[in-house]
Structure formats: structure tokens, C-alpha cells
Amino acid sequence: MNMSRGRIGQHLLGMAVLVIALALGGGAFADEVGQPKAWEVALQASASPVMDNIHWFHNFLFWIIVTITLFVVVLLIIVMVRFNARANPVPSRTTHNTVIEVVWTIVPVMILVGIAIPSFRLLFEQVDVPKSDLTVKAVGKQWYWTYSYPDNGPFEFDSLLAADKKPRLLAVDNEMVVPVNKVIRVQTTAADVIHSFAVPSFGIKIDAIPGRLNETWFKATKVGMFYGQCSELCGKDHAFMPIAVRVVSDQEFAEWVEAAKKKYASSRDSTYAMAESPRR
């Protein structure tokens, strides 16, 4: 009996440590920005204002859940101790309690309202695109992304998985490049089936649907590489359709745009020329 109690105590201690780790997850387990980590149990570290609010809302829900769980556990212990057959040989014949019934109706409603208000505020922030500094169009295809920059000239390029690069299954041959601390509007559509454009560190996830133009936004607050993946099952190579976003300074972005205009516009023109040439 003492051994079983000891084991139960160890399990409870382990659960308590995990709970604390989850609560501190935003910082304790996600210190590497832009990509997942082995055995990560929390959200990826934030690199945008929207993701900051997602972290806050996640922790807010976590502590509400912990509080409710502990409250129910305490009630169960009280019921088991005070209202078992040994403590109450003559069972109570109480059928209802008006005060308790009113409380357990009103309190859950108040909790749900308290959750709904910040939830709706966060949803509105995610879909309400502010005045943008740059627009990037991302077209999902089986199984890669094509990016274009309508504000910066008539060039586009494909971004495919680079199997020989790291991080594994996330690195690509041509990254999407954006400037730091700028509002980036991302327009998504698809050329074949439904895809989904998702970058966890920016707190964005939006479907790319054929024949429809969806849009979302982010504002990267840190320079570096940030990875995501197609998050809508889109065929046999769905797992090999990564998203890589390189966040750079304004000067580096301007230099990249000039180089991209020459590199990608020329390759596109040659592709069009081959497609339009008469067959022999």
C-alpha cells in the first residue's frame, strides 16, 4: 500500500513538473526562433505581434484549464471523503439545491464569455489586414510554392524542397524574402488542389484555394530564417512542401529585389519563349 502511494506521488510530481514546463513553454522550450525543436511541447517562439498575442491567449487558456481541473479534483476528494458509505451510513435524500444549480450555470457562462472576448479580438487581429508595406503572392502547387511580388516588378519564382540542405524537410532552394519590421500582406491561391500557407513563428495559417484569393498578414520583428509547411493534405508529397521565409534588413531586401528581377524575370522569359515556340 505504501509503495503504491509512493508511485502515485511520483506520478503526480512528474505531472506537476510537466504542467510547469507547459506553462513556461513560450520561453523554456522555444528559445530557437523560426523552426521546431526536438521534443518541443510548447508553441514555437514568437517573431510577430500576432504570435505574441497567440502566446498570451494560449497561456491564458492554460491557467483557466488548470484552475478548473484542480477545482474539480478538490470537489471529487471532498465527495469521496465526506460522502462515502462509511461516513454516511444513512444516505441523504436531497434531490436538488437551487443555489448550487444557479452557480454551476452562471459560472460556466461567465468563464465562456471571458474566453470568447479575447478569442474574438485575436481572430479579428489575424484577419484584419492593416495598411501593408509589401505584398507577396503565394501560389500553392503540387508540391511547391510559387512566389511573386506585385509591388516590386513582374518576376516570380518557384520554391522547392532542398533535400541536401538543413533543416531536414524544411529547407528550400529559393526562400521567400521580406524586410524586417514591415507589414507583409500575403495573398494565397492554388493552381490545382487546396493547400495551406502556415508559418508558426508568425502566427499565420491560411488556405490556398483554386479560383479564390485569400489573404493574411504578418510583421516579422526579428531577422533570420523562419520555416513553415503546407498544412492542408494535398497529395502524396504533401509532407515535402515546406515554406521558408528569410527576414532581412531594408537595404538587404532592396538589393535582393534588384537581383531577383534579373534572375527570375530572365528565367521566366526563357520559359515562356520555349512554351510559345512552334512545334517541329
C-alpha positions, 0 to 999 in steps of 0.5 A, a space after each residue: 500500500 505504501 509503495 503504491 502511494 509512493 508511485 502515485 506521488 511520483 506520478 503526480 510530481 512528474 505531472 506537476 513538473 510537466 504542467 510547469 514546463 507547459 506553462 513556461 513553454 513560450 520561453 523554456 522550450 522555444 528559445 530557437 526562433 523560426 523552426 521546431 525543436 526536438 521534443 518541443 511541447 510548447 508553441 514555437 517562439 514568437 517573431 510577430 505581434 500576432 504570435 505574441 498575442 497567440 502566446 498570451 491567449 494560449 497561456 491564458 487558456 492554460 491557467 483557466 484549464 488548470 484552475 478548473 481541473 484542480 477545482 474539480 479534483 478538490 470537489 471529487 476528494 471532498 465527495 469521496 471523503 465526506 460522502 462515502 458509505 462509511 461516513 454516511 451510513 444513512 444516505 441523504 435524500 436531497 434531490 436538488 439545491 437551487 443555489 448550487 444549480 444557479 452557480 454551476 450555470 452562471 459560472 460556466 457562462 461567465 468563464 465562456 464569455 471571458 474566453 470568447 472576448 479575447 478569442 474574438 479580438 485575436 481572430 479579428 487581429 489575424 484577419 484584419 489586414 492593416 495598411 501593408 508595406 509589401 505584398 507577396 503572392 503565394 501560389 500553392 502547387 503540387 508540391 511547391 510554392 510559387 512566389 511573386 511580388 506585385 509591388 516590386 516588378 513582374 518576376 516570380 519564382 518557384 520554391 522547392 524542397 532542398 533535400 541536401 540542405 538543413 533543416 531536414 524537410 524544411 529547407 528550400 532552394 529559393 526562400 521567400 524574402 521580406 524586410 524586417 519590421 514591415 507589414 507583409 500582406 500575403 495573398 494565397 491561391 492554388 493552381 490545382 488542389 487546396 493547400 495551406 500557407 502556415 508559418 508558426 513563428 508568425 502566427 499565420 495559417 491560411 488556405 490556398 484555394 483554386 479560383 479564390 484569393 485569400 489573404 493574411 498578414 504578418 510583421 516579422 520583428 526579428 531577422 533570420 530564417 523562419 520555416 513553415 509547411 503546407 498544412 492542408 493534405 494535398 497529395 502524396 508529397 504533401 509532407 515535402 512542401 515546406 515554406 521558408 521565409 528569410 527576414 532581412 534588413 531594408 537595404 538587404 531586401 532592396 538589393 535582393 529585389 534588384 537581383 531577383 528581377 534579373 534572375 527570375 524575370 530572365 528565367 521566366 522569359 526563357 520559359 515562356 519563349 520555349 512554351 510559345 515556340 512552334 512545334 517541329 
